[in-house]
């Protein structure tokens, strides 16, 4: 997955560090949307979103089924301010990538994420940003 760096305003970057949840939209194999609340991290240096989850979770299965062209949208709202991050997604259980996802999550949310035995990370290479009032 190649990464292109997206430009964000300082206000948008600050918003993405606050401990808010977001919704992650993936596409089921039949093309219908699946929307679920998630906690996530955003790495501004690489424009990479990370979402930890279980391998058998619908969102992970949807991304895996989409193959290398799987696209997702993640939307974080705070009152009348919101930001949506869109991009190509992939699922990995690589130990180093999982460790980095857990580390970043723990910093952002001040607690470690759940650690089921089938933990994976959905990585999203953000290529489009939409926002309002940020």
C-alpha positions, 0 to 999 in steps of 0.5 A: 500500500503506497502512502501519499501524504495529505495536507491537513489544517492545524485544527483538523490535525488537533481534532484527530488527536482528541480521544473521540470515536468515529464511524468506519464505513466498509463495503460488504461483498454485495456492495452495501455499506456497513457502518460501525463505531470505532476508535482509531489513530491517525499518523499525520506523517504518513497519512495512515489510519489504524483501527484495531479489531478482531479478524472475524469482525465484519469490517475486517472481513469486508476490507479483506474481501475487497482486496487491494482496491478496498476503499473505506471512509472514517468519519469523526464528528464533534458537534458541528465539526467533522472530518472524513478520511477516505482511502485504500484499506488493508488488514494485517496481523503483522506483529510489528504493525499490530504493536505500533497500532496498539502503541498509538491507540494507547497514547490517544485513548490512554488505555490499551485496546481490547486484545482478543487472540485474533487481533488485526489492524485495518490500515487505511492509506488516506488519499482524501479528506473532507471536513466542516468547521475545522 
